[in-house]
Amino acid sequence: MIDHSKVQKRTTADIAKRIVQDIPDGAHVNLGIGQPMTICNYLPADKEILMHSENGLLGMGPLAKEHEIDEELVNAGKQPVTMLPGASLCHHADSFVMIRGGHIDICVLGAFQVSVKGDIANWRTGDPKAIPAVGGAMDLALGAKKLFVMMEHLTKSGESKLVMECTYPLTALAAVDCIYTDLATIAVMPEGLVAIDWVDGLSFEELQELSGVPMRKLGK
């Protein structure tokens, strides 16, 4: 039985900082709507990382604070943002040329499900109250050179978001390279899922139990 009181889950900020560790200097990175948009608040001073927003912004800075808010300067999730020195604005169509042309090094998306093969479902759960809109997720999942997923490990009802096969409508097949959750960092390899690191208070065996899918430790 897992003692959840001892598991030190990562906060959204913790996950964002963990992802930043794996983004190389000079990378062009797109941030999906939701949790991934917090990543721009944790850009390290010793790296030049160019954040791209699909609505036409390259060089996006942290989310804007009250005195910085310009209602005409927003990210794809309509959140007010800032621009770093050297940033540029472009037409929406030109922004998608960057995406579809393979010029984005890393895209970070949220997800409802990720399969052991790296399939991702992130735009519809079948909730009749939700607006069925995939947006640019399909373009980003296939256009970026690498796809990272940032999400909570379990649903609100305690079910794993890591699955053998996605049951929700797919965004892309075999596209995910690495999964970052509030419990672990998990790489998607040709042979399956590989746990790179996981939180304190949780053993690898417990991580496997919660995940409900086969995985191995890095180096094992």
PyMOL commands that set and color helices and strands:
alter all, ss='L'
color gray80, all
select helices_A, chain A and resi 4-6+12-21+35-42+66-68+92-100+137-143+204-211
alter helices_A, ss='H'
color red, helices_A
select strands_A, chain A and resi 28-31+50-53+57-63+81-89+106-109+113-115+120-121+146-150+162-163+178-180+184-189+192-198+215-217
alter strands_A, ss='S'
color yellow, strands_A
deselect
rebuild
show_as cartoon
